[in-house]
Amino acid sequence: MPFLTREWLAFVCELATKSKGQVVLAYSTSGPEPLCACWQTTAAAKLRSGFERGVRKVTEGIALLRAEVLDETDWKRFDNEGDYSGT
């Protein structure tokens, strides 16, 4: 995520404080971007339960939660250089 900036992180964190989602994350042409996300502590119990049932992929863990997904219309304004190709 070349557009990973202080402004982007502040934007995601601000959304997370208002969101009903347990995780707020970007979605690019490569798929979900869970490493640059804001995870609510309320997600821990569901994630732990999934882990105990054998869930190992982060994307499968996200599927257990209420997620707010940010698409290109949300993150593109933080990609000033046009660097993010989704690969």
Biopython code that builds the backbone (N, CA, C, O; Angstrom):
import numpy as np
from Bio.PDB.StructureBuilder import StructureBuilder

atoms = [
    (1, "MET", "N", (0.844, -1.175, 0.000)),
    (1, "MET", "CA", (0.000, 0.000, 0.000)),
    (1, "MET", "C", (0.894, 1.245, 0.000)),
    (1, "MET", "O", (1.167, 1.814, 1.057)),
    (2, "PRO", "N", (1.334, 1.653, -1.149)),
    (2, "PRO", "CA", (2.214, 2.817, -1.223)),
    (2, "PRO", "C", (1.579, 4.087, -0.679)),
    (2, "PRO", "O", (2.290, 5.010, -0.282)),
    (3, "PHE", "N", (0.252, 4.150, -0.655)),
    (3, "PHE", "CA", (-0.399, 5.359, -0.166)),
    (3, "PHE", "C", (-0.601, 5.330, 1.347)),
    (3, "PHE", "O", (-1.363, 6.131, 1.889)),
    (4, "LEU", "N", (0.066, 4.428, 2.016)),
    (4, "LEU", "CA", (-0.037, 4.334, 3.462)),
    (4, "LEU", "C", (0.605, 5.578, 4.085)),
    (4, "LEU", "O", (1.828, 5.703, 4.160)),
    (5, "THR", "N", (-0.240, 6.466, 4.514)),
    (5, "THR", "CA", (0.220, 7.738, 5.065)),
    (5, "THR", "C", (-0.469, 7.990, 6.407)),
    (5, "THR", "O", (-1.411, 7.295, 6.789)),
    (6, "ARG", "N", (0.019, 8.976, 7.083)),
    (6, "ARG", "CA", (-0.611, 9.401, 8.335)),
    (6, "ARG", "C", (-2.081, 9.767, 8.082)),
    (6, "ARG", "O", (-2.957, 9.444, 8.884)),
    (7, "GLU", "N", (-2.332, 10.438, 6.969)),
    (7, "GLU", "CA", (-3.693, 10.863, 6.640)),
    (7, "GLU", "C", (-4.610, 9.655, 6.412)),
    (7, "GLU", "O", (-5.751, 9.639, 6.875)),
    (8, "TRP", "N", (-4.104, 8.651, 5.698)),
    (8, "TRP", "CA", (-4.899, 7.440, 5.459)),
    (8, "TRP", "C", (-5.221, 6.750, 6.778)),
    (8, "TRP", "O", (-6.367, 6.376, 7.024)),
    (9, "LEU", "N", (-4.214, 6.582, 7.623)),
    (9, "LEU", "CA", (-4.429, 5.910, 8.901)),
    (9, "LEU", "C", (-5.406, 6.682, 9.780)),
    (9, "LEU", "O", (-6.252, 6.082, 10.443)),
    (10, "ALA", "N", (-5.295, 8.002, 9.790)),
    (10, "ALA", "CA", (-6.234, 8.823, 10.558)),
    (10, "ALA", "C", (-7.648, 8.647, 10.020)),
    (10, "ALA", "O", (-8.601, 8.566, 10.794)),
    (11, "PHE", "N", (-7.789, 8.587, 8.702)),
    (11, "PHE", "CA", (-9.089, 8.395, 8.064)),
    (11, "PHE", "C", (-9.702, 7.056, 8.485)),
    (11, "PHE", "O", (-10.869, 7.004, 8.872)),
    (12, "VAL", "N", (-8.931, 5.992, 8.413)),
    (12, "VAL", "CA", (-9.428, 4.659, 8.777)),
    (12, "VAL", "C", (-9.798, 4.607, 10.257)),
    (12, "VAL", "O", (-10.839, 4.062, 10.621)),
    (13, "CYS", "N", (-8.954, 5.170, 11.099)),
    (13, "CYS", "CA", (-9.234, 5.171, 12.540)),
    (13, "CYS", "C", (-10.489, 5.976, 12.861)),
    (13, "CYS", "O", (-11.301, 5.560, 13.687)),
    (14, "GLU", "N", (-10.645, 7.104, 12.221)),
    (14, "GLU", "CA", (-11.840, 7.927, 12.435)),
    (14, "GLU", "C", (-13.094, 7.169, 12.012)),
    (14, "GLU", "O", (-14.098, 7.176, 12.725)),
    (15, "LEU", "N", (-13.036, 6.519, 10.859)),
    (15, "LEU", "CA", (-14.184, 5.720, 10.424)),
    (15, "LEU", "C", (-14.488, 4.605, 11.421)),
    (15, "LEU", "O", (-15.651, 4.317, 11.705)),
    (16, "ALA", "N", (-13.456, 3.993, 11.941)),
    (16, "ALA", "CA", (-13.638, 2.873, 12.865)),
    (16, "ALA", "C", (-14.342, 3.315, 14.144)),
    (16, "ALA", "O", (-15.105, 2.544, 14.728)),
    (17, "THR", "N", (-14.097, 4.533, 14.578)),
    (17, "THR", "CA", (-14.758, 5.005, 15.800)),
    (17, "THR", "C", (-16.253, 5.188, 15.598)),
    (17, "THR", "O", (-17.015, 5.180, 16.565)),
    (18, "LYS", "N", (-16.681, 5.353, 14.349)),
    (18, "LYS", "CA", (-18.091, 5.572, 14.033)),
    (18, "LYS", "C", (-18.761, 4.338, 13.438)),
    (18, "LYS", "O", (-19.986, 4.284, 13.326)),
    (19, "SER", "N", (-17.971, 3.367, 13.064)),
    (19, "SER", "CA", (-18.468, 2.195, 12.343)),
    (19, "SER", "C", (-19.127, 1.189, 13.274)),
    (19, "SER", "O", (-18.769, 1.078, 14.446)),
    (20, "LYS", "N", (-20.084, 0.468, 12.739)),
    (20, "LYS", "CA", (-20.670, -0.671, 13.443)),
    (20, "LYS", "C", (-19.889, -1.937, 13.136)),
    (20, "LYS", "O", (-20.167, -3.001, 13.688)),
    (21, "GLY", "N", (-18.911, -1.811, 12.251)),
    (21, "GLY", "CA", (-18.076, -2.947, 11.883)),
    (21, "GLY", "C", (-17.059, -3.265, 12.958)),
    (21, "GLY", "O", (-16.656, -2.392, 13.727)),
    (22, "GLN", "N", (-16.644, -4.529, 13.005)),
    (22, "GLN", "CA", (-15.599, -4.940, 13.934)),
    (22, "GLN", "C", (-14.227, -4.798, 13.308)),
    (22, "GLN", "O", (-13.206, -4.863, 13.992)),
    (23, "VAL", "N", (-14.217, -4.604, 12.000)),
    (23, "VAL", "CA", (-12.986, -4.332, 11.278)),
    (23, "VAL", "C", (-13.317, -3.381, 10.128)),
    (23, "VAL", "O", (-14.326, -3.539, 9.441)),
    (24, "VAL", "N", (-12.454, -2.400, 9.937)),
    (24, "VAL", "CA", (-12.575, -1.466, 8.809)),
    (24, "VAL", "C", (-11.314, -1.665, 7.987)),
    (24, "VAL", "O", (-10.204, -1.493, 8.490)),
    (25, "LEU", "N", (-11.486, -2.030, 6.712)),
    (25, "LEU", "CA", (-10.330, -2.328, 5.875)),
    (25, "LEU", "C", (-10.559, -1.919, 4.431)),
    (25, "LEU", "O", (-11.692, -1.810, 3.963)),
    (26, "ALA", "N", (-9.452, -1.698, 3.743)),
    (26, "ALA", "CA", (-9.501, -1.362, 2.325)),
    (26, "ALA", "C", (-9.646, -2.636, 1.500)),
    (26, "ALA", "O", (-9.216, -3.715, 1.907)),
    (27, "TYR", "N", (-10.264, -2.482, 0.330)),
    (27, "TYR", "CA", (-10.380, -3.568, -0.637)),
    (27, "TYR", "C", (-9.831, -3.045, -1.946)),
    (27, "TYR", "O", (-10.310, -2.042, -2.475)),
    (28, "SER", "N", (-8.828, -3.725, -2.467)),
    (28, "SER", "CA", (-8.192, -3.303, -3.718)),
    (28, "SER", "C", (-8.455, -4.347, -4.791)),
    (28, "SER", "O", (-9.195, -5.306, -4.570)),
    (29, "THR", "N", (-7.852, -4.157, -5.941)),
    (29, "THR", "CA", (-7.991, -5.144, -7.012)),
    (29, "THR", "C", (-7.347, -6.472, -6.620)),
    (29, "THR", "O", (-7.638, -7.504, -7.225)),
    (30, "SER", "N", (-6.476, -6.451, -5.614)),
    (30, "SER", "CA", (-5.852, -7.677, -5.108)),
    (30, "SER", "C", (-6.702, -8.360, -4.049)),
    (30, "SER", "O", (-6.404, -9.482, -3.641)),
    (31, "GLY", "N", (-7.752, -7.696, -3.605)),
    (31, "GLY", "CA", (-8.613, -8.246, -2.566)),
    (31, "GLY", "C", (-8.536, -7.418, -1.307)),
    (31, "GLY", "O", (-8.085, -6.273, -1.344)),
    (32, "PRO", "N", (-8.971, -7.979, -0.187)),
    (32, "PRO", "CA", (-8.952, -7.231, 1.062)),
    (32, "PRO", "C", (-7.522, -6.953, 1.521)),
    (32, "PRO", "O", (-6.606, -7.726, 1.239)),
    (33, "GLU", "N", (-7.347, -5.854, 2.222)),
    (33, "GLU", "CA", (-6.037, -5.436, 2.734)),
    (33, "GLU", "C", (-6.078, -5.465, 4.267)),
    (33, "GLU", "O", (-6.087, -4.409, 4.900)),
    (34, "PRO", "N", (-6.103, -6.653, 4.866)),
    (34, "PRO", "CA", (-6.307, -6.760, 6.319)),
    (34, "PRO", "C", (-5.131, -6.285, 7.171)),
    (34, "PRO", "O", (-5.298, -6.057, 8.369)),
    (35, "LEU", "N", (-3.973, -6.133, 6.590)),
    (35, "LEU", "CA", (-2.837, -5.676, 7.377)),
    (35, "LEU", "C", (-2.852, -4.164, 7.579)),
    (35, "LEU", "O", (-2.155, -3.633, 8.443)),
    (36, "CYS", "N", (-3.648, -3.488, 6.777)),
    (36, "CYS", "CA", (-3.835, -2.051, 6.954)),
    (36, "CYS", "C", (-5.306, -1.841, 7.271)),
    (36, "CYS", "O", (-6.077, -1.359, 6.442)),
    (37, "ALA", "N", (-5.674, -2.211, 8.482)),
    (37, "ALA", "CA", (-7.070, -2.172, 8.897)),
    (37, "ALA", "C", (-7.150, -1.730, 10.348)),
    (37, "ALA", "O", (-6.152, -1.717, 11.068)),
    (38, "CYS", "N", (-8.329, -1.377, 10.752)),
    (38, "CYS", "CA", (-8.571, -1.048, 12.147)),
    (38, "CYS", "C", (-9.497, -2.128, 12.698)),
    (38, "CYS", "O", (-10.659, -2.239, 12.308)),
    (39, "TRP", "N", (-8.952, -2.911, 13.604)),
    (39, "TRP", "CA", (-9.664, -4.047, 14.200)),
    (39, "TRP", "C", (-10.164, -3.643, 15.580)),
    (39, "TRP", "O", (-9.388, -3.170, 16.410)),
    (40, "GLN", "N", (-11.447, -3.828, 15.825)),
    (40, "GLN", "CA", (-12.013, -3.551, 17.141)),
    (40, "GLN", "C", (-11.678, -4.694, 18.096)),
    (40, "GLN", "O", (-11.597, -5.851, 17.682)),
    (41, "THR", "N", (-11.488, -4.378, 19.342)),
    (41, "THR", "CA", (-11.189, -5.421, 20.325)),
    (41, "THR", "C", (-12.363, -6.386, 20.476)),
    (41, "THR", "O", (-12.177, -7.519, 20.921)),
    (42, "THR", "N", (-13.568, -5.950, 20.110)),
    (42, "THR", "CA", (-14.729, -6.838, 20.184)),
    (42, "THR", "C", (-14.628, -7.993, 19.193)),
    (42, "THR", "O", (-15.372, -8.967, 19.303)),
    (43, "ALA", "N", (-13.728, -7.896, 18.241)),
    (43, "ALA", "CA", (-13.540, -8.970, 17.258)),
    (43, "ALA", "C", (-12.748, -10.142, 17.823)),
    (43, "ALA", "O", (-12.788, -11.241, 17.270)),
    (44, "ALA", "N", (-12.034, -9.921, 18.911)),
    (44, "ALA", "CA", (-11.112, -10.939, 19.434)),
    (44, "ALA", "C", (-11.800, -12.263, 19.748)),
    (44, "ALA", "O", (-11.274, -13.320, 19.401)),
    (45, "ALA", "N", (-12.945, -12.232, 20.388)),
    (45, "ALA", "CA", (-13.618, -13.475, 20.777)),
    (45, "ALA", "C", (-14.021, -14.297, 19.551)),
    (45, "ALA", "O", (-13.821, -15.511, 19.520)),
    (46, "LYS", "N", (-14.585, -13.634, 18.551)),
    (46, "LYS", "CA", (-14.983, -14.367, 17.337)),
    (46, "LYS", "C", (-13.768, -14.896, 16.589)),
    (46, "LYS", "O", (-13.792, -16.011, 16.068)),
    (47, "LEU", "N", (-12.719, -14.107, 16.537)),
    (47, "LEU", "CA", (-11.501, -14.560, 15.869)),
    (47, "LEU", "C", (-10.873, -15.734, 16.619)),
    (47, "LEU", "O", (-10.408, -16.691, 15.998)),
    (48, "ARG", "N", (-10.858, -15.665, 17.934)),
    (48, "ARG", "CA", (-10.325, -16.761, 18.746)),
    (48, "ARG", "C", (-11.143, -18.036, 18.530)),
    (48, "ARG", "O", (-10.584, -19.123, 18.385)),
    (49, "SER", "N", (-12.456, -17.896, 18.511)),
    (49, "SER", "CA", (-13.330, -19.043, 18.274)),
    (49, "SER", "C", (-13.063, -19.646, 16.895)),
    (49, "SER", "O", (-12.987, -20.867, 16.755)),
    (50, "GLY", "N", (-12.922, -18.809, 15.893)),
    (50, "GLY", "CA", (-12.599, -19.290, 14.552)),
    (50, "GLY", "C", (-11.259, -20.001, 14.520)),
    (50, "GLY", "O", (-11.120, -21.052, 13.895)),
    (51, "PHE", "N", (-10.281, -19.430, 15.190)),
    (51, "PHE", "CA", (-8.956, -20.034, 15.253)),
    (51, "PHE", "C", (-9.034, -21.424, 15.894)),
    (51, "PHE", "O", (-8.397, -22.367, 15.424)),
    (52, "GLU", "N", (-9.805, -21.538, 16.949)),
    (52, "GLU", "CA", (-9.972, -22.828, 17.624)),
    (52, "GLU", "C", (-10.665, -23.856, 16.731)),
    (52, "GLU", "O", (-10.486, -25.061, 16.909)),
    (53, "ARG", "N", (-11.464, -23.371, 15.763)),
    (53, "ARG", "CA", (-12.135, -24.265, 14.812)),
    (53, "ARG", "C", (-11.290, -24.526, 13.565)),
    (53, "ARG", "O", (-11.729, -25.231, 12.656)),
    (54, "GLY", "N", (-10.079, -23.961, 13.516)),
    (54, "GLY", "CA", (-9.188, -24.238, 12.403)),
    (54, "GLY", "C", (-9.054, -23.143, 11.369)),
    (54, "GLY", "O", (-8.352, -23.318, 10.374)),
    (55, "VAL", "N", (-9.714, -22.017, 11.582)),
    (55, "VAL", "CA", (-9.577, -20.893, 10.656)),
    (55, "VAL", "C", (-8.146, -20.371, 10.749)),
    (55, "VAL", "O", (-7.663, -20.045, 11.834)),
    (56, "ARG", "N", (-7.478, -20.296, 9.606)),
    (56, "ARG", "CA", (-6.096, -19.811, 9.595)),
    (56, "ARG", "C", (-5.892, -18.634, 8.638)),
    (56, "ARG", "O", (-4.952, -17.857, 8.808)),
    (57, "LYS", "N", (-6.746, -18.499, 7.655)),
    (57, "LYS", "CA", (-6.618, -17.390, 6.705)),
    (57, "LYS", "C", (-7.282, -16.143, 7.284)),
    (57, "LYS", "O", (-8.378, -16.206, 7.842)),
    (58, "VAL", "N", (-6.604, -15.021, 7.140)),
    (58, "VAL", "CA", (-7.151, -13.767, 7.642)),
    (58, "VAL", "C", (-8.484, -13.470, 6.971)),
    (58, "VAL", "O", (-9.410, -12.990, 7.624)),
    (59, "THR", "N", (-8.594, -13.747, 5.679)),
    (59, "THR", "CA", (-9.842, -13.465, 4.963)),
    (59, "THR", "C", (-10.996, -14.307, 5.507)),
    (59, "THR", "O", (-12.141, -13.855, 5.513)),
    (60, "GLU", "N", (-10.708, -15.516, 5.958)),
    (60, "GLU", "CA", (-11.752, -16.340, 6.570)),
    (60, "GLU", "C", (-12.139, -15.774, 7.934)),
    (60, "GLU", "O", (-13.301, -15.836, 8.335)),
    (61, "GLY", "N", (-11.165, -15.226, 8.636)),
    (61, "GLY", "CA", (-11.450, -14.574, 9.909)),
    (61, "GLY", "C", (-12.327, -13.345, 9.723)),
    (61, "GLY", "O", (-13.248, -13.113, 10.507)),
    (62, "ILE", "N", (-12.047, -12.564, 8.698)),
    (62, "ILE", "CA", (-12.854, -11.381, 8.397)),
    (62, "ILE", "C", (-14.300, -11.781, 8.140)),
    (62, "ILE", "O", (-15.225, -11.073, 8.538)),
    (63, "ALA", "N", (-14.492, -12.909, 7.478)),
    (63, "ALA", "CA", (-15.841, -13.375, 7.163)),
    (63, "ALA", "C", (-16.658, -13.680, 8.421)),
    (63, "ALA", "O", (-17.885, -13.738, 8.355)),
    (64, "LEU", "N", (-16.005, -13.872, 9.547)),
    (64, "LEU", "CA", (-16.703, -14.134, 10.802)),
    (64, "LEU", "C", (-17.207, -12.850, 11.471)),
    (64, "LEU", "O", (-17.984, -12.903, 12.424)),
    (65, "LEU", "N", (-16.764, -11.719, 10.972)),
    (65, "LEU", "CA", (-17.005, -10.430, 11.615)),
    (65, "LEU", "C", (-17.919, -9.532, 10.804)),
    (65, "LEU", "O", (-18.203, -9.789, 9.634)),
    (66, "ARG", "N", (-18.374, -8.468, 11.462)),
    (66, "ARG", "CA", (-19.028, -7.378, 10.731)),
    (66, "ARG", "C", (-17.895, -6.508, 10.200)),
    (66, "ARG", "O", (-17.129, -5.937, 10.976)),
    (67, "ALA", "N", (-17.792, -6.410, 8.904)),
    (67, "ALA", "CA", (-16.683, -5.668, 8.295)),
    (67, "ALA", "C", (-17.223, -4.473, 7.516)),
    (67, "ALA", "O", (-18.248, -4.558, 6.840)),
    (68, "GLU", "N", (-16.512, -3.370, 7.628)),
    (68, "GLU", "CA", (-16.767, -2.213, 6.776)),
    (68, "GLU", "C", (-15.618, -2.164, 5.785)),
    (68, "GLU", "O", (-14.460, -1.982, 6.159)),
    (69, "VAL", "N", (-15.957, -2.330, 4.523)),
    (69, "VAL", "CA", (-14.947, -2.437, 3.480)),
    (69, "VAL", "C", (-14.883, -1.125, 2.700)),
    (69, "VAL", "O", (-15.896, -0.608, 2.230)),
    (70, "LEU", "N", (-13.676, -0.608, 2.579)),
    (70, "LEU", "CA", (-13.438, 0.637, 1.860)),
    (70, "LEU", "C", (-12.917, 0.300, 0.470)),
    (70, "LEU", "O", (-11.919, -0.408, 0.330)),
    (71, "ASP", "N", (-13.586, 0.802, -0.546)),
    (71, "ASP", "CA", (-13.164, 0.493, -1.908)),
    (71, "ASP", "C", (-12.359, 1.648, -2.493)),
    (71, "ASP", "O", (-12.001, 2.590, -1.785)),
    (72, "GLU", "N", (-12.087, 1.569, -3.761)),
    (72, "GLU", "CA", (-11.226, 2.557, -4.422)),
    (72, "GLU", "C", (-11.739, 3.981, -4.265)),
    (72, "GLU", "O", (-10.942, 4.916, -4.184)),
    (73, "THR", "N", (-13.049, 4.160, -4.220)),
    (73, "THR", "CA", (-13.572, 5.516, -4.057)),
    (73, "THR", "C", (-13.166, 6.111, -2.714)),
    (73, "THR", "O", (-13.083, 7.331, -2.575)),
    (74, "ASP", "N", (-12.915, 5.258, -1.729)),
    (74, "ASP", "CA", (-12.475, 5.723, -0.419)),
    (74, "ASP", "C", (-10.974, 5.968, -0.373)),
    (74, "ASP", "O", (-10.534, 7.014, 0.105)),
    (75, "TRP", "N", (-10.175, 5.011, -0.867)),
    (75, "TRP", "CA", (-8.725, 5.117, -0.691)),
    (75, "TRP", "C", (-7.996, 5.836, -1.814)),
    (75, "TRP", "O", (-6.854, 6.256, -1.629)),
    (76, "LYS", "N", (-8.621, 5.987, -2.965)),
    (76, "LYS", "CA", (-7.923, 6.581, -4.106)),
    (76, "LYS", "C", (-7.440, 8.005, -3.824)),
    (76, "LYS", "O", (-6.392, 8.406, -4.330)),
    (77, "ARG", "N", (-8.168, 8.756, -3.046)),
    (77, "ARG", "CA", (-7.752, 10.142, -2.756)),
    (77, "ARG", "C", (-6.467, 10.222, -1.939)),
    (77, "ARG", "O", (-5.839, 11.278, -1.865)),
    (78, "PHE", "N", (-6.078, 9.108, -1.328)),
    (78, "PHE", "CA", (-4.835, 9.072, -0.563)),
    (78, "PHE", "C", (-3.660, 8.581, -1.406)),
    (78, "PHE", "O", (-2.521, 8.561, -0.940)),
    (79, "ASP", "N", (-3.940, 8.189, -2.640)),
    (79, "ASP", "CA", (-2.935, 7.666, -3.565)),
    (79, "ASP", "C", (-2.557, 8.782, -4.540)),
    (79, "ASP", "O", (-2.782, 8.663, -5.744)),
    (80, "ASN", "N", (-1.990, 9.848, -4.022)),
    (80, "ASN", "CA", (-1.700, 11.051, -4.821)),
    (80, "ASN", "C", (-0.806, 10.797, -6.014)),
    (80, "ASN", "O", (-0.941, 11.465, -7.039)),
    (81, "GLU", "N", (0.090, 9.862, -5.902)),
    (81, "GLU", "CA", (1.048, 9.597, -6.965)),
    (81, "GLU", "C", (0.518, 8.597, -7.988)),
    (81, "GLU", "O", (1.154, 8.374, -9.018)),
    (82, "GLY", "N", (-0.621, 8.002, -7.724)),
    (82, "GLY", "CA", (-1.144, 6.980, -8.619)),
    (82, "GLY", "C", (-0.316, 5.717, -8.572)),
    (82, "GLY", "O", (-0.266, 4.966, -9.546)),
    (83, "ASP", "N", (0.338, 5.476, -7.441)),
    (83, "ASP", "CA", (1.253, 4.345, -7.316)),
    (83, "ASP", "C", (0.549, 3.005, -7.113)),
    (83, "ASP", "O", (1.094, 1.959, -7.465)),
    (84, "TYR", "N", (-0.645, 3.031, -6.552)),
    (84, "TYR", "CA", (-1.231, 1.755, -6.161)),
    (84, "TYR", "C", (-1.892, 1.084, -7.348)),
    (84, "TYR", "O", (-2.901, 1.559, -7.870)),
    (85, "SER", "N", (-1.316, -0.011, -7.758)),
    (85, "SER", "CA", (-1.857, -0.759, -8.892)),
    (85, "SER", "C", (-2.624, -1.979, -8.427)),
    (85, "SER", "O", (-3.238, -2.675, -9.236)),
    (86, "GLY", "N", (-2.593, -2.248, -7.115)),
    (86, "GLY", "CA", (-3.298, -3.398, -6.589)),
    (86, "GLY", "C", (-2.497, -4.671, -6.692)),
    (86, "GLY", "O", (-3.030, -5.759, -6.473)),
    (87, "THR", "N", (-1.216, -4.557, -7.024)),
    (87, "THR", "CA", (-0.382, -5.766, -7.127)),
    (87, "THR", "C", (0.762, -5.686, -6.156)),
    (87, "THR", "O", (1.578, -6.604, -6.087)),
]
sb = StructureBuilder()
sb.init_structure("model")
sb.init_model(0)
sb.init_chain("A")
sb.init_seg("    ")
for serial, (resi, resn, name, xyz) in enumerate(atoms, 1):
    if name == "N":
        sb.init_residue(resn, " ", resi, " ")
    sb.init_atom(name, np.array(xyz, "f"), 0.0, 1.0, " ", f" {name:<3s}", serial, name[0])
structure = sb.get_structure()
